[in-house]
Amino acid sequence: MSIALVIGFTDSSMSALSKSGYALFKSYKNPPIFWKLSELRQHSNYLGIQSRPVLVRNLKRRIDFHNSRYFCSQSSRVFMPSEEFEVKNRNNASLSKDEHQEIISSTGKTKKTTDVLFDMFADSSGKVRVNKFFSALSATGLHVNDPRLKEITSKLNSIWKEKQESGSFEALTLDRETFGSVIKENIVLISKALRYQFVIPEFQQFCHQIESFYWKCKSSTGGKVAQYIPQLAKYNPDLWGVALCTTDGQRYSIGDTQIPFTIQSCGKPINYAIALSELGADTVHRHVGQEPSGRMFNELVLDHNNKPHNPMVNAGAIVISSLLLYLIEPGMRASEKFDWISDYFKSMAGGEYIGFSNATFLSEREANDRNYAIGYYMKENKCFPDNVHLKDAMDFYFQMCSLEVNCSTVAVIASTLANGGICPTTGQRIISPQAVRDVLSLMHSCGMYDYSGQFAFNVGLPAKSGVSGCTMVVVPNVMGLALWSPPLDNYGNSVRGLQFCEELVSVFNFHHFDNLRHVPHKKDPRRHRFEDKGLNIVSLLFSACSGDVSALRRHYLSGMDMKLTDYDGRTALHLAASEGHLSCVEFLLKVCKVQSNPKDRWNHTPLDEAKYFNHLHVVELLQRWEEDAK
């Protein structure tokens, strides 16, 4: 009789193995995929298993349960049957190009990655259809127009022109050699995408949830479009767009995401980030503070140091604009400085659309007495650098507010902040990490006007809103979001944007202070769909197996389902009974109210396990419990 044995060791599981057993197991350069039962018993004492058939059953795998026979002693992850190949050293997500050139296939042989990819996508004619290949990439969030795939699209365009075929290059079919030559320059990115190693691995499922939020918020009819300048008042209140970009460059958008709108106050954190990166925090904060003002965003007020409270209120943003205009490359003319700043924005947006609304600029300049009053008040209090001409500084501030963007642009900018200042779609560092930290800190505390404190409490994410209806949200190390809907609430925030953010953190554990251990009903999209449940089951069963009542109590109080089973249908009660842990059995029955006689794959109940291992005190308890239940 042979059984398939697949074990993944983690630091936490070392306590379940003797040190000598672990050393023995690691000494195998090529650990056997199959051990005969007699061989398993021979080595079981070293492994700490003590020749117990019940634990042999815990490790058993039917060969048809796994498509892949690849055994990786360095990975604690259970390989899914759908995975056709595994990377050497699977735990290293950022493999080098050389390491991506070869993989271990399902047959255990080393093959070129390009060959394996070709075999995956080739049709019956032995060729790969380009549209099928790009569809697979798109499902991971990687789109054909991604700047990182420009080498592929350039080569495909050349092949398409040579063949003079109709349609586009996506209609091409490629043989093995051509396919390999086309993708080889981008093999690292493609390999990472198709191995589901992006920050959100189950991207399609995540996008389905985002889409459901979108439609739920679309029905909202509250709020009014900003009226203080004609260009904003013209927006259709039914416009609603959502776009996202992850730190790995995965993209998704729905709704009115390509309609241009002026960036308004959503540009304030970007200007602040540029000033920090170019001038340093000491220079910037000699002129502007870091505290929430507790007052209206356009109020005529300074802090106790006679400085604007922070760069997110109008006073602080005007001062930041003067720093950009006068302290960075002071020899530049105003027109050159505008182009320089626009290019900075475009770099953060990965080359996405950046425009300018001259009509909005003129309206802002004509109808903004309040901002002029703030400017003169700050000039009186010497808030500006020396030799600043107020009119020029105000014009530059209005120009920055009048830059045109769309949802896709803002999403990439937000993801650049989420990615520590590196644009995900180009790989270029734009903002220093220290500047990003400071920007996100102030977005978190001051980014949503007078609603900032409530937003930090309810949503717990750095965000910035603007009167054009845009809300830029950053989920650090995960993604950036752009939400655009013109109707605003009394605070000046987009009504639909706020609702979307609250829906987002009600389902996903993105709130800054969410802890997945104690918020079991929330999802973590950064994990594979079965990974969360698998971690919970492993933790629960190890607690029962080791007789750790305190750990079981912690799981119970955190809301975990104490009836969870492994793939063999074995529960915590099975493990506690088979090990003779009476206190654990009592806790599971009396406090957790679990079923006393669940059956595993072999129709064994916890009572059967206790009898088999001669744990008479556990047998007595289980028998008495079942009799009382009758």
PyMOL commands that set and color helices and strands:
alter all, ss='L'
color gray80, all
select helices_A, chain A and resi 11-16+19-26+37-47+53-59+63-65+97-100+113-121+130-139+147-163+169-171+176-194+203-218+230-233+264-279+281-284+314-326+334-348+358-366+369-380+390-401+407-418+433-446+449-458+495-507+531-545+549-557+572-579+582-591+606-612+616-629
alter helices_A, ss='H'
color red, helices_A
select strands_A, chain A and resi 2-5+34-36+60-61+85-86+102-105+110-112+128-129+173-174+241-246+251-255+261-262+355-356+403-405+463-465+470-475+479-484
alter strands_A, ss='S'
color yellow, strands_A
deselect
rebuild
show_as cartoon
